[in-house]
């Protein structure tokens, strides 16, 4: 197996960082990290990208029971899968795959994922990656627009770091697909009910 294939290396590096790469596969990959500068670079990239996520989940695990802790880390594996799928990387997990995704959107800039949006099972998860720029001067707000057009409707503020999980808005429960936008707003969000400066757009994709 060619572990230095770009797609396979990214999938293995992400699985290594999240801890979902176990057993002999993990030992083989650790030896590859020791021998390959390219492998070390990709592991370092995924560590930087996922650090805000893993730190928040580690804190949650300290007060969670075993079931919730396993659910937290299972969600992290799902988050990584979502990013890899969006980037067009075929993921072959060494263990059981994460729970199937319902709907997914990824906002990115210069091929760097910024936010991953997952809508499933009556829940909306908003995940900021380490590539999001933190600021006290403005907030980022998430908007939904139907594929048929119309006035965008706010889905609330996006986190600048970590994970924010909320109930699934009725707007998304009623619409399987659409356009999502991120706008830059004054602290607290738009006061006019319409987006300010729209920074990013992407599609909400149903699986």
Helices and strands as residue ranges (DSSP letters): H 6-18, H 23-35, H 37-63, H 66-86, E 103-109, E 112-120, E 123-128, E 139-145, E 153-157, E 163-167, H 170-174, E 178-185, E 197-206
